[in-house]
């Protein structure tokens, strides 16, 4: 029983490992998550993909079918 409890805690802890990076550290084609808003206004994580560098520390990112311009210093979750 103690071993099962330890395994559950260990597995849960490993699932929480989220690497935080900046947009400027990504390459074209990388997939990641960003903070976004739902229709009701609640904060959520959104699936995104890096498309390309646009100049002046701006990057084009596709988030669920919508292209947006993002600063290179914005934090993302890999």
C-alpha positions as CSV (number, residue, x, y, z in Angstrom):
1,X,0.0,0.0,0.0
2,X,2.8,2.4,0.9
3,X,4.5,1.6,-2.4
4,X,1.4,2.3,-4.4
5,X,1.0,5.7,-2.6
6,X,4.6,6.6,-3.3
7,X,4.2,5.6,-7.0
8,X,1.1,7.9,-7.3
9,X,2.8,10.8,-5.7
10,X,6.0,10.3,-7.9
11,X,3.9,10.0,-11.1
12,X,1.9,13.1,-10.3
13,X,5.0,15.1,-9.5
14,X,6.6,14.1,-12.8
15,X,3.5,15.2,-14.7
16,X,3.8,18.7,-13.3
17,X,7.2,19.4,-14.9
18,X,6.5,22.2,-17.3
19,X,9.4,24.0,-18.9
20,X,9.0,27.8,-19.2
21,X,10.8,29.4,-22.2
22,X,10.7,32.6,-24.1
23,X,9.3,32.8,-27.6
24,X,12.7,34.0,-28.9
25,X,14.3,30.7,-27.9
26,X,11.9,28.6,-30.1
27,X,12.5,27.6,-33.7
28,X,10.0,27.5,-36.6
29,X,7.7,24.5,-36.3
30,X,8.0,24.1,-32.5
31,X,4.8,23.4,-30.7
32,X,4.1,24.9,-27.2
33,X,1.3,26.3,-25.0
34,X,0.6,29.9,-24.1
35,X,-1.7,31.6,-21.7
36,X,-4.9,32.6,-23.4
37,X,-8.6,33.4,-22.6
38,X,-11.6,31.2,-23.1
39,X,-14.9,32.6,-24.5
40,X,-16.2,33.1,-21.0
41,X,-13.1,35.1,-20.1
42,X,-11.3,32.5,-17.9
43,X,-7.6,32.0,-18.3
44,X,-6.5,28.8,-20.1
45,X,-3.5,27.3,-21.8
46,X,-3.7,27.4,-25.6
47,X,-1.9,25.0,-28.1
48,X,0.3,27.0,-30.4
49,X,3.0,26.6,-33.1
50,X,5.8,28.9,-34.1
51,X,5.7,30.0,-37.7
52,X,8.5,32.5,-38.3
53,X,10.4,35.5,-37.1
54,X,8.9,38.8,-38.4
55,X,11.6,41.3,-37.3
56,X,12.0,43.8,-34.5
57,X,11.7,41.0,-31.9
58,X,8.2,40.0,-33.1
59,X,7.2,36.4,-34.0
60,X,4.3,35.0,-35.9
61,X,2.5,32.2,-34.0
62,X,-0.6,30.2,-34.9
63,X,-2.9,29.5,-31.9
64,X,-5.7,27.1,-32.8
65,X,-6.0,28.4,-36.4
66,X,-5.5,32.1,-35.7
67,X,-2.2,33.8,-36.6
68,X,-1.0,36.3,-34.0
69,X,2.1,38.6,-33.6
70,X,3.9,37.9,-30.3
71,X,6.8,39.6,-28.6
72,X,10.0,37.6,-28.3
73,X,10.1,38.1,-24.5
74,X,6.7,36.5,-23.9
75,X,6.9,33.3,-21.8
76,X,5.6,30.0,-23.2
77,X,5.2,26.5,-21.8
78,X,6.9,23.5,-23.5
